[in-house]
Structure formats: structure tokens, C-alpha cells
Amino acid sequence: MGKKKEQEQTRTGGYLISGLPQKTKNGSILLEFEGNKLKIIEDAGLFKVKPVQTFWLDVDKIISIDLITQDNLVEKQKSTFGRGIAGAALFGTVGAIIATSSPNTETSVKKTGVLVISYYGKNEEDIKTITLSKDEEWFSYTRNFIAYFRKHYRGEFQENENGDIIL
């Protein structure tokens, strides 16, 4: 069976945390490579891109683009009322008491992430960052975006004939 080739991803986005002035409240940002520049678009559209302002960053100024992830525990409240009604319907008063006495929280793990773009400002002593929040469902697109940057603009990593990465 052949190896599945990763699709090159030249676009990603997220919600602005810091690093740029913003004009909208939602802080939606789109990132896209165009030639030797990173185009950063503040977007006000919901279903269609509606640029509010655009920033351009030379890829030669970019130090790194990285995705930092973290697992967070999330507790969800269960409905004791609904369980009480179901318990009462099935087993009477005793069923209602038992159904409502069990723990009423459910714990799950939610991954969150931050896309960090570090770049040189006026000179090499002036290091700046742009940070965007990322949802877990977009991590693979963001990782492909970072891989595209490294492959086409940094040449940091090379692959051998087996697909192994040479550092």
C-alpha cells in the first residue's frame, strides 16, 4: 500500500490573542502565503471572507511558526432533573431518588492550541510575536501550514527516499 501524501496547506487561521491591532471584536485572522510574503487578513465575515485590514510580513523576517497545544479538563453538568423523571417513570419514587443521587458532572479532555509566529521587527534585537488561538479540529491544517512554511521557505528538513526526515 502506498504512503498517503500530506496535502500542502498554504492557508490557516484562528482568533487573535495578541501581536496585531484589530478593528473587529471577534479577532478572526486568516494567514496565507503569497510569494515571499505572509498575508495576514483580519476578517469580519462569517461565511465569506470580508477583509477589514491586511498586514504583510516578509518570510525572511519570520523566525519560526509553531503550534503549541495543551489538554484542558472540561466538566459538563448532567441533568439530574431528566434522570429523576426517567427513574420515577421506570421504578417509582425509589427510582427517582437513586437516579438523582448519582454524580451529576461528566469530565472530558479538550485540546486547545496557540499558533505563535515569531519574527524580526526593525532589526534582529526587535523580536515580535503574533499569537492566534486554535481549536483542536483545525490542528492538522495548521500543522500542514507550518510544514509548508518549513519546506518552501526554510528548507530546515529534508526527506530521504523512505519519507524519513533528516535533521
N, C-alpha and C positions, 0 to 999 in steps of 0.2 A: 504494500500500500504506500502511495506517495505521501510526502510530507505536506501538510497544509501550509500554504504560504500566507504570511500575515499581509493584510491589505495596508497599503501606505495611507496614512491618515495625515492630511495637511491642515485639518481644522479641528478645533476643540473649543470649549467654552467653560463658563462657570459663573459664579456670583462674586463680585469684587469684595474683597476683605480690606485690602489696603494697597497703596502704591500709585494710585491714579486719582485725579479729581473726577468726580462724577456729577452728572446733571440729572439723572433719574433716581428714583427711590429704590427700584429693585436691583440696580447694580449688575444687570446681566451683561456679560462680556463675551465676545467671540474672538478667537485667535485664529489667524490664518497666515500661512507663508505665501508671500508674493515676491518672487525673485530673491534678492538678498535682503529682504526686509520681513519683519514680523508685523503684520497688520493687526491692530488691536481696536476692536469696534465696541463702543458702548451701545447696547441695543435696547430699544424701547418697545419693540414688537413682541406680541405673544406668539403668533403662529407664522409670522413673516418677518424677516429681518427689516428693522426700521432704524437705521443708524442715527444716533444722536450726536456723537462725536467720534472721530477716528484719530488714533495715535499710530505712529510708525517708529519701529525700532530696528536699527541695522543689526543683522545677525552677528556681525563681527563684534558688537558690543556685548552680546549675551555671554555670560559666564557659564550658566547652567540653567536647565529646566528640569525640575524634579517633582514627582508626586509623592507626598508624604501622607501615609494612611494611619488610621487609628480605629480600634474597635471600641465602641461605646455600649454599655449595657443600657437597655431601654426597658422600663417597666410599663406594662399596659394594664389598665384596670379592667377586670372582667365584670360582667353584670351579675350581681347577686340576686337582683330582682327577677330577672329572667329565669335563672336557675331555680329560684324558690317557687315560681309558678309551675315550672315543669315538674319539680319534685312533688308539689302538692297534687298536681293532676294525676301523677302516677301512683303515689304512695300516701296521699293524705297529709295530715298535719306533720307527722313524723318525717316524711319525705321532704317537706318544705324546710324544716329545721336543719336536717342533715345537709341539704343542698346549699343552704345559705351559710353554713358554718365552715365550709372548706375555704382555703386561702383564695383571696379574690384578686391576686395580681399574677401576671404572666411576664416572665423575663425573657428577652431576646437580645441578640447582639446585632448592632447596626454599625456598619463601617462608614466612616466619614473620611474625607481627604482634603488636602490643600495642595493646589498646584502653585509652585514657587518658581518665579522667573527672576534670576539674579542677573544684573547687567551693570556695565560701567556707565556712569553719568558723564561728567565733564572730563574726567581723567581716571586713571586706574586706582586712585585713592578714594574716589567718589563712587562707592558701590551702592546700588539701589535694588529694591525688590518690588515685585508685583505679586500679590497673593490672591488666589481665587479659591473659593470653596467648591468641592466636588462631591457629587452623590455617587454611591457605590456602583449604580448601574452604568455610569459613564467612565469607570476606571479603565476598561480595556481600550476605549477610544483615546483616552488621554495617554496611556502607555504607548500606543501606536504613534501618536503625535510626537511624543518625546523620542521614540526610536527613529522617526523620520528626521527630526532635527539632528540627532547624533549621526545618522548615516549620511545625510546630504550636506550638512554644514560643519560638522566637527570631524568626521572620519575617525572618531575615537576607537571604534570597534570594527574588526573585520571578521568575516565568517570563512571557515575553511570549507572544503567540499562536502563535509558531513553536516554542515549547518552549525558547528560548534563556534562559539565566539572566542576570538583570540584577543587577549588583553594587551 
